[in-house]
Every structure is written in structure tokens, then in C-alpha cells.
Amino acid sequence: MIVKTCNGVVVIEKNNDITLFDPETFMVFYPKENGSYEESISSFLEKKSIIKQKNSSQDTPLFQATSTIKKRLSIYWLVTNNCNLRCSYCFADGGSYGQTRGYMEEKTIEQMLSLLNKDFSDVDEFRILFFGGEPCLYPKVMEMTALAAKDILKGKKLILSGTTNGTILPEKLQSFLEENNVKFAVSLDGQKCVQNCLRKTATGIGSYDLVRKNLKNFKLISKKLPILVTVTPKNMELTKTYLHLKELGASYIRFTPATLPSDSSLCFTDNDIAFLKNELTNLADIYLKDLLTEEHPVEIESFSIIKSIFHNQKRRTYCGLGDGIIAVTPQGDLYPCPHFIGEKRHCLGNVHSTFDKEAFKNYFHENQLGKKPTCNACPVKNLCGGECYNYLDNRDKGPNDMSSILCEIFKHQAYLSIWMYAKLYKAGFFAKNINKPCNIENTVKSKTIVEEQAC
């Protein structure tokens, strides 16, 4: 795949096809038959300019919102900072975050819920994400949290979910999860040899068999099976991983490069990144066929960008930092997200004393796309929302800078998603599978300007 820009429009060449993408309107189109892509881009820009002038002279807005957006807050609820695995790439130092291992006690649970009720009274929906460590080590904490949340957060919508290494699922815990509609995503890095290499127990035993025997029951609880894959140089064969997890019944797969310090033996080299990008390209080819032929295809998060393009959803932030997410430790310490836990300068207070809400809000302002000058010239910045604030904050400024690595990988995923979007649009996929909303910014206006060239 070859990617370049021409007058601000992205030009993607893949499999002898050329796909064009306008970063401003999210318009995806092909060059006209018997014409060059330069001519098509020139024609597109001329029509876009005419419509911009027409719209700027109108008194009415391009779109009228039909409903009020509900405010949501996701809370990374560290049930414990203890874990029964010792994954070779764990960013949390074996789940402990470098702190004394423990679990959340009842008083801390109640204090945190009271803080949410008081300091986030404008939130309509609270999403408590049981996190760790390994949350399934302490089911009692989850039970106490669910019971207290229904009381203290009465009148608010409450969603309970979690992430687990999948090794622990006693019958009593399964009953609790089913009764309270708690949906868990399971971490699994691929086939048996890969999982056993990267995700060993605290006693040094491979964890694949422990996880696999519980997958069926986790799927019964949630009706779906989201699987989280941490990618390192030891498990970059994404197509093999995808096909294997698909066989195991996965409904959703998220591939995330491991967060690693520059001195880690698992750091990505330039050759690794080139290999990974090639694997993503191969995966896109396979996944495109699955989307067009399967009734219930697995959702691959790497290509969820397709939805953003379709709905013209422009991102102004990388995540909900300082607005939509917060993390609480077993001891009640508050942080803007789990990746900051243990860094005192990022601590927002403690549920048993004070909470610095202004400092919390400041993360939102600093996380804005406009605050990240390195992103200004990027043609897919509105699909990304800018770099991860944590990676920027801990930037090594060296060859193993995670921020730069993730940026390069995301760009490749974005270009593949644009190419896939064009193929899906041409095949009529969206007309068959998605009800297009009418209240997205500029959608109706912008989608008509190159109708004769549309995919």
C-alpha cells in the first residue's frame, strides 16, 4: 500500500486501486474513469469550495441537533492491585503498580460512590469497569460495589463491566455476573504457545488452558465474547491470532501494542513495525471478505475507524481523559486514568480526604487535539484525536518512543480502513447493515458534493 497526499487529499494505492479521502469532510471517492486522480481531486475541491461559500451565506446551521447528548463517566475501579499472572509486558508491575498489594474495602467503596454522586451530579450514566490486578480474585468487592452503587447512585443509569485474565471463574462469581449483567472482556494473546510464553502465572505456568476452559462460560454470561490482545514482537502474526480467536467464539477483538519502556527486551524495532504493518494489511484483506460474506462477523477494533468515516465522527481528543474517565485504586487514590497510577504528580486526591476536580478538568483541556502541535499536519488527526496523553507525558524522545510507534501503527490502520470503507460502500454493505443517522455534522451536505464519483 502506497499513501501520499495531493492538495490536502489523501491518495491510497492498494491492489492497483486508487482511493481518495478528504480529511475535512471525510469524503471517500474514486478517481473518475479514464481520468487521473489529480483531475478528480481538482474537481472535488472546486465543488467543495462552492458548497462552502453557499453554506456560509445561510443563516441557519447545517444541522439541528435532535436530542441532548447524555454525559457518561467510566470509572476504572481497581478491585485489587493483586494478580495471579505475571505477564511479561505488564505496564502495572504485575498488577501492583509498584504499591503494596491489597483490595478495596467497603468504606472506600462507599466513599468513592458518594464522591461520584456529589462531584459528578451532572453525569447521566456511570460505567463501573472492574479492573486490577485481577478483579476476579476478589468477587466480594465486586458484589459490595454493585449493591452499594444501586443505592447511592439511585436514579442514574449504571453499567457494570470489567476486564479479566480469564483464569478464574468459580460458580458463585458466575452467578453474580449473570444476575447483575456484568460483562467481562477477556485478555488472551493468541494461540497456546504465544499465551503460555507471554502470560504466565505467578508460579511460572502457562495460562492458556486455564483461560480456554472458562471462555464458554464468559460468553454465556455476556452473550458475547470480547477478547483483548496485547501485541508484542512475539505475537505479531495478527491473521493467525484473528482466525484462532474467531474459532474460540470471539465477538470482538482489540489488538493493542504493549506499553513498554525503552529498555524493554520486548520493544518494537523498525523491522518489527514493518512486519506489523504488513500483518495489518493482510488482516484487512481477510476481514473485508468476512464483512461481506458472514452474517455475524467478528468486530475488529483496529478497523472501527470505518464507522467514524461513515458517520462523519470527528475526534477532538484521543480519549475521555479529564471528562469521561477516572481511576480509583484499592486505597482510594484518584487518577485521570490507570496508566498514571503510582505517579504522585498525577494523583487527584483520595476519596477519604479531598478530590481536586479542577486538576481533573485540566487534563481534558490539555488532551485536546489543538494542544498537540505534532498532530497539526497529520491527515488522519480527526480520526485519531491526537496522541495518548500518557505516552506524550512520558515520551522518551528515542527510537523506542511508544507515542511515535502507536502513531505510525494508527495511521496505517486508518489508511486501511479508508480503503475498506470504499470497498464496502461500493458493495452496498452500509445500505444493508447500518441505519444512517441524520444528525451528524455536515453529513448530508458534504456527501452530495461528489455524488457522481462516490464509491
Residue, then its C-alpha position, 0 to 999 in steps of 0.5 A: m500500500i502506497v499513501k501520499t497526499c495531493n492538495g490536502v487529499v489523501v491518495i491510497e494505492k492498494n491492489n492497483d486501486i486508487t482511493l481518495f479521502d478528504p480529511e475535512t469532510f471525510m469524503v471517500f471517492y474514486p478517481k473518475e474513469n479514464g481520468s487521473y486522480e489529480e483531475s478528480i481531486s481538482s474537481f472535488l475541491e472546486k465543488k467543495s469550495i462552492i458548497k462552502q461559500k453557499n453554506s456560509s451565506q445561510d443563516t441557519p446551521l447545517f444541522q439541528a441537533t435532535s436530542t441532548i447528548k447524555k454525559r457518561l463517566s467510566i470509572y476504572w475501579l481497581v478491585t485489587n492491585n493483586c494478580n495471579l499472572r505475571c505477564s511479561y509486558c505488564f505496564a502495572d508491575g504485575g498488577s501492583y503498580g509498584q504499591t503494596r498489594g491489597y483490595m478495596e474495602e467497603k468504606t472506600i467503596e462507599q466513599m468513592l460512590s458518594l464522591l461520584n454522586k456529589d462531584f459528578s451530579d451532572v453525569d447521566e450514566f456511570r460505567i463501573l469497569f472492574f479492573g486490577g490486578e485481577p478483579c476476579l480474585y476478589p468477587k466480594v468487592m465486586e458484589m459490595t460495589a454493585l449493591a452499594a452503587k444501586d443505592i447511592l447512585k439511585g436514579k442514574k443509569l449504571i453499567l457494570s463491566g470489567t476486564t479479566n485474565g480469564t483464569i478464574l471463574p468459580e460458580k458463585l462469581q458466575s452467578f453474580l455476573e449473570e444476575n447483575n449483567v456484568k460483562f467481562a472482556v477477556s485478555l488472551d494473546g493468541q494461540k497456546c504457545v504465544q499465551n503460555c510464553l507471554r502470560k504466565t502465572a505467578t508460579g511460572i505456568g502457562s495460562y492458556d488452558l486455564v483461560r480456554k476452559n472458562l471462555k464458554n462460560f464468559k460468553l454465556i454470561s455476556k452473550k458475547l465474547p470480547i477478547l483483548v490482545t496485547v501485541t508484542p514482537k512475539n505475537m505479531e502474526l495478527t491473521k493467525t491470532y484473528l482466525h484462532l480467536k474467531e474459532l474460540g467464539a470471539s465477538y470482538i477483538r482489540f489488538t493493542p501494542a504493549t506499553l513498554p519502556s525503552d529498555s524493554s527486551l520486548c520493544f518494537t524495532d523498525n523491522d518489527i513495525a514493518f512486519l506489523k504493518n504488513e500483518l495489518t494489511n493482510l488482516a484487512d484483506i481477510y476481514l473485508k471478505d468476512l464483512l461481506t460474506e458472514e452474517h455475524p462477523v467478528e468486530i475488529e477494533s483496529f478497523s472501527i475507524i470505518k464507522s467514524i468515516f461513515h458517520n462523519q465522527k470527528r475526534r477532538t481528543y484521543c480519549g475521555l481523559g479529564d471528562g469521561i474517565i477516572a481511576v480509583t485504586p484499592q486505597g482510594d487514590l484518584y487518577p485521570c486514568p490507570h496508566f498514571i497510577g503510582e505517579k504522585r504528580h498525577c494523583l487527584g486526591n483520595v476519596h477519604s480526604t479531598f478530590d481536586k476536580e479542577a486538576f481533573k478538568n485540566y487534563f481534558h483541556e490539555n488532551q485536546l487535539g489543538k494542544k498537540p502541535t505534532c498532530n497539526a499536519c497529520p491527515v488522519k488527526n480527526l480520526c485519531g484525536g491526537e496522541c495518548y496523553n500518557y505516552l506524550d507525558n512520558r515520551d522518551k524522545g528515542p527510537n523506542d518512543m511508544s507515542s511515535i510507534l502507536c502513531e505510525i501503527f494508527k495511521h496505517q490502520a486508518y489508511l486501511s480502513i479508508w480503503m475498506y470503507a470504499k470497498l464496502y460502500k461500493a458493495g452496498f454493505f452500509a445500505k444493508n447493515i447500518n441505519k444512517p443517522c441524520n444528525i451528524e455534522n455536515t453529513v448530508k451536505s458534504k456527501t452530495i458534493v461528489e455524488e457522481q464519483a462516490c464509491 
